[in-house]
Amino acid sequence: MNKYKKGDQVIVITGSDRKKIGKIISINGDKIVVEGVNLATVHKKPTNNAPGEIVKVEKPIHISNVSHVENEKPVKVSFKIETGAGKAFSRKSRISKKTGKKI
């Protein structure tokens, strides 16, 4: 199980976008795309169907540069394995080390 999932609220802990908070849009290996973070200006060429334009696009950042956020502060994550009746099933859940709540 990964520490991060699509839609999680994260805070950037290093880089030029430090202390910005956003939701995870996509995860690709060790890179993630966060909404409103690491914006780049892309110049699109005109085609037959669409005119040329200048667009702001979120670029991926390394997964080590973000952390889960709780009360606008970074939080470490631990994993807890919950077992069912008679060890019929087990579930791994993500838990905040600061408060002990499920993420």
C-alpha angles and dihedrals in degrees: 000000000000124000090231132047134186110278096026118139110241139174125218109238101185139026135042093313093054116159093016115136125210147141123268110253099183142352123213114175108296094348126083134187115223123196111255095001130112094010118190128190112238122192110212118203119232118257133187091268103038137031122240117270146171113241133184110226131185111240124204122265129196116273091234091065095066136063136188113268130225122172088353092300130105117260132196118232129222130184127234125193114216117197125202132218110319092353089287090143139005129203128198115212134183117240132187111242091210100054105009093235124140116256 
